[in-house]
Amino acid sequence: MKKRLLLHICCAPDGVYIPETLSDEFEVICYFYNPNIFPKEEYEKRKREMERVAEAKGYELVVGDYNYEDFVKSAEKLYYLPEKSARCDFCLRMRMEESARKAKELNCQVFATVLTVSPHKDFEKINIIGKEVGEKYGVEYMPSNFKKNDGFKKSVEEGKKLNLYRQDYCGCESSLVYRKMFKDAESGDVVFLFYGDKVGIFDLDSVKKHIERNNLKTGFVFYKHKPTENVLKYAYELRIFLEPYDNLEWRKRIFEKKGKKVEVIKLSDIANRDIFLDPC
């Protein structure tokens, strides 16, 4: 007799083919639970697409509650943090924990998630979280790396066959803001990459003025020492990217591959630290 496996689904493109790959070994129940998605119209669109996949493929699908207000309240102190930060860790854990709880409720012996098919997600971190919440609820977590063996490519190909909607941001309001910022960065004649050991409030003011003088909307600032909470919040308000210094060369290559002109600038070259004593 097959074990019952609850498979958390984040979106239709990521969940289009994985359930059938597991069906030989498990009785698979797909669980669409994503209260992080903003706005509600976007949530409904993604949910409908997964319902369409389930109907076309014959998958059993359970849809969780869309308790967005609870998500926002729980994550309210993390909204300004950049992508792949504690904000994203919180969201991953919240969805994984609910999946483990739901698996227990539905008498599933095992649970997993399709999140690991995404090239933008850290499968090792997801598997660690899955194991922890599985132990909490007494449900076995099946570790995965569904992007292996061209998994992501297969999901794209299968999605095209069904003409699935493929979103261009992860889900929450902050990820939508950062996606718009990235599009703004790509739309300019040049991309500015600023860097420095420490980044303060006055540094960000100087960056913003430099950006505006060049008729641009945003830029990237790379730091060697983690900024304070006030600086992170201020960068979000100014719509300026703040990233670790280790990301600089990677970002530079990404924009150069897109044919963009890139300028790498020292913060000290535009921020007058002899005049301003930055308290943050």
Protein Blocks (a to p, Z undefined) as FASTA:
>chain_A
ZZddddddfbfklmmmmmmmmmmmpccddddddfkbccfklmmmmmmmmmmmmmmnopac
ddddddfklmmmmmmmmmmpcehilklmmmmmmmmmmmmmmmmmnopabdcdfklmpmkb
cfklmmmmmmmmmmmnopacddddfkgghllmmmmmmmmmnopacdfbfklmmlmmmmmm
mmmmmmpmbdcddddfbdcfklmmmmmmmmmmnopabdcdddfbdcdfklmmmmmmnopa
cddfklmmmmmmmmmmnopacddddfklmmcfklpccfZZ
